[in-house]
Structure formats: C-alpha cells, structure tokens
Amino acid sequence: MVSDDRVGLRRRQWAVEMPGLDTSGMAILGRARVITLSARQAIEKVFDRHGLDTGDFDVLSTLLRSGPPYRLRPTELFRWLMITSGGLTARLARLEKRGLVEAEWGVWEKNRRARYYTLTRSGRTHLKEETERVLRYGDMVRSILTSRPQNV
C-alpha cells in the first residue's frame, strides 16, 4: 500500500471508531476522487498547451457528438453540459473568437428564429487532435489501474 494512502488511513480510523462498519463503498469513491483529481491536472496541461480548458473541450466535444452539421442552440448546449447559460456564454465567445465555433441565426421549431453555434472545420480538427491526446492519457491511467489487483 502507498505510504500516503489517505483513503486507507480513513478506513483504519473508521475501523477503530466503528468496528464492523463496511467502508468499501466509501473507499471506492475516495479512490475515484483521487484518480480524477490527479488525471485532471495532466489533462488540463494538454489543453493549456493549446489555449483550451476543460470547459472549452466539453463545448467542442458536445458539438462534435451531436453529429453533422455539428450545430446546437445554446439551450441545448448548456443542458448537455449541465452548466448555467451564463457560464456557457463566455465559453462560446472565447471559442468563436478563436474560430473553433461560429454563431449563426437559423430557424427553430414553429418557424422561430434561434441562434445556433456550429463547430467549424478548424474546431473539428483541433478537437480530434486534443481528444486523441486525452484518450492516450486515459489509456495510460487504465493500464495502471488494471495492471494488478487493487485492494479498495
């Protein structure tokens, strides 16, 4: 076990205070949090080298996953991203300024005008490169986690 295993330490503390308490679920969540926080730093470095952050990547990848024509209304985007409309506005402005998305007016249901954001060709190229880098990092993390049995 790692000498700085805070999850293991917490489990031992619980075992002293409440013998018989099953803390395995808590341990799984605690270890998942440690992995997430560690991985996030490395992934943010990949994005930072290209002037993006995790939020930018999320917007671009949501547009890509929507399929051709890679276009969504802001309401659809912030629902998929589970953020506020205010948080999305700044991201879209930043991405539009960089030429990764473009804004346009279109027709929505019942012939109502709506603002749409479309992933540009440059945005798709940029995103695919970033996604490959992030997935390589994810593959490395997965190989570490599956290389030997883990006690939780």
C-alpha positions as YAML, in Angstrom:
chain: A
units: angstrom
residues:
- id: 1
  name: MET
  ca: [0.00, 0.00, 0.00]
- id: 2
  name: VAL
  ca: [1.22, 3.51, -0.77]
- id: 3
  name: SER
  ca: [2.68, 5.31, 2.26]
- id: 4
  name: ASP
  ca: [0.46, 8.35, 1.60]
- id: 5
  name: ASP
  ca: [-2.74, 6.32, 1.32]
- id: 6
  name: ARG
  ca: [-5.23, 8.71, 2.88]
- id: 7
  name: VAL
  ca: [-8.17, 6.52, 1.90]
- id: 8
  name: GLY
  ca: [-6.64, 3.54, 3.67]
- id: 9
  name: LEU
  ca: [-5.91, 5.68, 6.72]
- id: 10
  name: ARG
  ca: [-9.51, 6.86, 6.88]
- id: 11
  name: ARG
  ca: [-10.73, 3.28, 6.67]
- id: 12
  name: ARG
  ca: [-8.46, 2.27, 9.55]
- id: 13
  name: GLN
  ca: [-9.75, 5.21, 11.59]
- id: 14
  name: TRP
  ca: [-13.36, 4.18, 10.92]
- id: 15
  name: ALA
  ca: [-12.50, 0.60, 11.90]
- id: 16
  name: VAL
  ca: [-11.28, 1.83, 15.29]
- id: 17
  name: GLU
  ca: [-14.28, 4.06, 15.94]
- id: 18
  name: MET
  ca: [-16.97, 1.84, 14.45]
- id: 19
  name: PRO
  ca: [-15.73, -1.75, 14.19]
- id: 20
  name: GLY
  ca: [-17.65, -3.78, 11.65]
- id: 21
  name: LEU
  ca: [-18.62, -0.74, 9.54]
- id: 22
  name: ASP
  ca: [-18.30, -1.58, 5.85]
- id: 23
  name: THR
  ca: [-16.35, 1.30, 4.33]
- id: 24
  name: SER
  ca: [-15.59, -0.38, 0.99]
- id: 25
  name: GLY
  ca: [-18.06, 1.84, -0.91]
- id: 26
  name: MET
  ca: [-16.57, 4.94, 0.66]
- id: 27
  name: ALA
  ca: [-13.10, 3.69, -0.31]
- id: 28
  name: ILE
  ca: [-14.10, 3.21, -3.94]
- id: 29
  name: LEU
  ca: [-15.48, 6.75, -4.14]
- id: 30
  name: GLY
  ca: [-12.43, 8.16, -2.33]
- id: 31
  name: ARG
  ca: [-10.00, 6.43, -4.69]
- id: 32
  name: ALA
  ca: [-12.05, 7.52, -7.71]
- id: 33
  name: ARG
  ca: [-11.78, 11.10, -6.47]
- id: 34
  name: VAL
  ca: [-8.01, 10.83, -6.05]
- id: 35
  name: ILE
  ca: [-7.71, 9.44, -9.58]
- id: 36
  name: THR
  ca: [-9.96, 12.16, -11.01]
- id: 37
  name: LEU
  ca: [-8.07, 14.98, -9.33]
- id: 38
  name: SER
  ca: [-4.71, 13.55, -10.44]
- id: 39
  name: ALA
  ca: [-5.84, 12.94, -14.01]
- id: 40
  name: ARG
  ca: [-7.46, 16.35, -14.31]
- id: 41
  name: GLN
  ca: [-4.14, 18.13, -13.74]
- id: 42
  name: ALA
  ca: [-2.43, 16.17, -16.52]
- id: 43
  name: ILE
  ca: [-5.36, 16.62, -18.91]
- id: 44
  name: GLU
  ca: [-5.53, 20.36, -18.17]
- id: 45
  name: LYS
  ca: [-1.86, 20.60, -19.18]
- id: 46
  name: VAL
  ca: [-2.71, 19.07, -22.56]
- id: 47
  name: PHE
  ca: [-5.49, 21.61, -23.07]
- id: 48
  name: ASP
  ca: [-3.44, 24.52, -21.75]
- id: 49
  name: ARG
  ca: [-0.71, 23.95, -24.34]
- id: 50
  name: HIS
  ca: [-3.36, 24.67, -26.97]
- id: 51
  name: GLY
  ca: [-5.12, 27.53, -25.23]
- id: 52
  name: LEU
  ca: [-8.13, 25.48, -24.12]
- id: 53
  name: ASP
  ca: [-9.52, 24.37, -20.82]
- id: 54
  name: THR
  ca: [-11.78, 21.50, -19.82]
- id: 55
  name: GLY
  ca: [-14.90, 23.64, -20.33]
- id: 56
  name: ASP
  ca: [-13.85, 24.56, -23.86]
- id: 57
  name: PHE
  ca: [-13.18, 20.91, -24.65]
- id: 58
  name: ASP
  ca: [-16.61, 19.98, -23.29]
- id: 59
  name: VAL
  ca: [-18.35, 22.50, -25.57]
- id: 60
  name: LEU
  ca: [-16.41, 21.40, -28.65]
- id: 61
  name: SER
  ca: [-16.90, 17.69, -27.95]
- id: 62
  name: THR
  ca: [-20.64, 18.17, -27.31]
- id: 63
  name: LEU
  ca: [-20.98, 19.84, -30.70]
- id: 64
  name: LEU
  ca: [-18.99, 17.04, -32.36]
- id: 65
  name: ARG
  ca: [-21.02, 14.29, -30.68]
- id: 66
  name: SER
  ca: [-24.23, 15.95, -31.90]
- id: 67
  name: GLY
  ca: [-23.29, 14.79, -35.42]
- id: 68
  name: PRO
  ca: [-23.45, 16.67, -38.72]
- id: 69
  name: PRO
  ca: [-23.98, 19.57, -39.09]
- id: 70
  name: TYR
  ca: [-22.35, 19.82, -35.58]
- id: 71
  name: ARG
  ca: [-24.74, 22.60, -34.62]
- id: 72
  name: LEU
  ca: [-26.75, 23.24, -31.45]
- id: 73
  name: ARG
  ca: [-28.66, 26.07, -29.81]
- id: 74
  name: PRO
  ca: [-27.17, 27.46, -26.58]
- id: 75
  name: THR
  ca: [-30.08, 25.95, -24.61]
- id: 76
  name: GLU
  ca: [-29.24, 22.50, -25.94]
- id: 77
  name: LEU
  ca: [-25.56, 23.01, -25.17]
- id: 78
  name: PHE
  ca: [-25.97, 24.10, -21.57]
- id: 79
  name: ARG
  ca: [-28.41, 21.28, -20.88]
- id: 80
  name: TRP
  ca: [-25.92, 18.72, -22.22]
- id: 81
  name: LEU
  ca: [-23.08, 20.36, -20.32]
- id: 82
  name: MET
  ca: [-25.10, 20.78, -17.10]
- id: 83
  name: ILE
  ca: [-23.94, 24.37, -16.62]
- id: 84
  name: THR
  ca: [-25.66, 27.74, -16.48]
- id: 85
  name: SER
  ca: [-26.32, 29.77, -19.58]
- id: 86
  name: GLY
  ca: [-24.01, 32.48, -18.21]
- id: 87
  name: GLY
  ca: [-21.14, 30.02, -17.94]
- id: 88
  name: LEU
  ca: [-21.71, 28.92, -21.49]
- id: 89
  name: THR
  ca: [-21.80, 32.43, -22.96]
- id: 90
  name: ALA
  ca: [-18.18, 33.17, -22.03]
- id: 91
  name: ARG
  ca: [-17.00, 29.82, -23.39]
- id: 92
  name: LEU
  ca: [-18.81, 30.30, -26.69]
- id: 93
  name: ALA
  ca: [-17.44, 33.83, -27.10]
- id: 94
  name: ARG
  ca: [-13.90, 32.60, -26.48]
- id: 95
  name: LEU
  ca: [-14.27, 29.68, -28.90]
- id: 96
  name: GLU
  ca: [-15.88, 31.87, -31.55]
- id: 97
  name: LYS
  ca: [-13.03, 34.39, -31.29]
- id: 98
  name: ARG
  ca: [-10.56, 31.55, -31.93]
- id: 99
  name: GLY
  ca: [-12.53, 30.36, -34.96]
- id: 100
  name: LEU
  ca: [-13.40, 26.99, -33.40]
- id: 101
  name: VAL
  ca: [-17.15, 27.65, -33.46]
- id: 102
  name: GLU
  ca: [-19.29, 30.06, -35.40]
- id: 103
  name: ALA
  ca: [-22.59, 31.64, -34.46]
- id: 104
  name: GLU
  ca: [-25.45, 31.97, -36.91]
- id: 105
  name: TRP
  ca: [-29.16, 32.57, -36.90]
- id: 106
  name: GLY
  ca: [-31.42, 29.79, -38.05]
- id: 107
  name: VAL
  ca: [-34.98, 28.61, -37.87]
- id: 108
  name: TRP
  ca: [-36.10, 26.51, -34.97]
- id: 109
  name: GLU
  ca: [-39.47, 24.78, -34.42]
- id: 110
  name: LYS
  ca: [-42.60, 26.67, -35.41]
- id: 111
  name: ASN
  ca: [-40.52, 28.96, -37.67]
- id: 112
  name: ARG
  ca: [-38.99, 30.78, -34.71]
- id: 113
  name: ARG
  ca: [-35.56, 32.31, -35.17]
- id: 114
  name: ALA
  ca: [-32.83, 30.85, -33.00]
- id: 115
  name: ARG
  ca: [-29.13, 31.36, -32.51]
- id: 116
  name: TYR
  ca: [-27.02, 28.31, -33.35]
- id: 117
  name: TYR
  ca: [-23.39, 27.51, -32.71]
- id: 118
  name: THR
  ca: [-21.61, 25.29, -35.20]
- id: 119
  name: LEU
  ca: [-18.30, 23.51, -34.80]
- id: 120
  name: THR
  ca: [-16.05, 24.80, -37.59]
- id: 121
  name: ARG
  ca: [-13.74, 22.63, -39.69]
- id: 122
  name: SER
  ca: [-10.84, 24.09, -37.71]
- id: 123
  name: GLY
  ca: [-12.69, 23.26, -34.48]
- id: 124
  name: ARG
  ca: [-13.22, 19.65, -35.57]
- id: 125
  name: THR
  ca: [-9.55, 19.24, -36.49]
- id: 126
  name: HIS
  ca: [-8.41, 20.83, -33.24]
- id: 127
  name: LEU
  ca: [-10.82, 18.74, -31.19]
- id: 128
  name: LYS
  ca: [-9.84, 15.45, -32.80]
- id: 129
  name: GLU
  ca: [-6.16, 16.12, -32.03]
- id: 130
  name: GLU
  ca: [-6.95, 17.03, -28.42]
- id: 131
  name: THR
  ca: [-9.25, 14.06, -27.98]
- id: 132
  name: GLU
  ca: [-6.56, 11.64, -29.14]
- id: 133
  name: ARG
  ca: [-4.10, 13.11, -26.62]
- id: 134
  name: VAL
  ca: [-6.61, 12.94, -23.78]
- id: 135
  name: LEU
  ca: [-7.60, 9.37, -24.66]
- id: 136
  name: ARG
  ca: [-3.95, 8.30, -24.72]
- id: 137
  name: TYR
  ca: [-3.63, 9.67, -21.20]
- id: 138
  name: GLY
  ca: [-6.83, 7.86, -20.21]
- id: 139
  name: ASP
  ca: [-5.47, 4.62, -21.68]
- id: 140
  name: MET
  ca: [-2.31, 5.03, -19.60]
- id: 141
  name: VAL
  ca: [-4.36, 5.53, -16.42]
- id: 142
  name: ARG
  ca: [-6.50, 2.49, -17.26]
- id: 143
  name: SER
  ca: [-3.43, 0.32, -17.84]
- id: 144
  name: ILE
  ca: [-2.04, 1.34, -14.46]
- id: 145
  name: LEU
  ca: [-5.33, 0.55, -12.74]
- id: 146
  name: THR
  ca: [-5.71, -2.85, -14.40]
- id: 147
  name: SER
  ca: [-2.06, -3.92, -14.20]
- id: 148
  name: ARG
  ca: [-2.53, -5.68, -10.87]
- id: 149
  name: PRO
  ca: [-5.36, -6.45, -8.49]
- id: 150
  name: GLN
  ca: [-6.34, -3.48, -6.36]
- id: 151
  name: ASN
  ca: [-7.49, -3.52, -2.76]
- id: 152
  name: VAL
  ca: [-10.05, -0.84, -2.03]
...
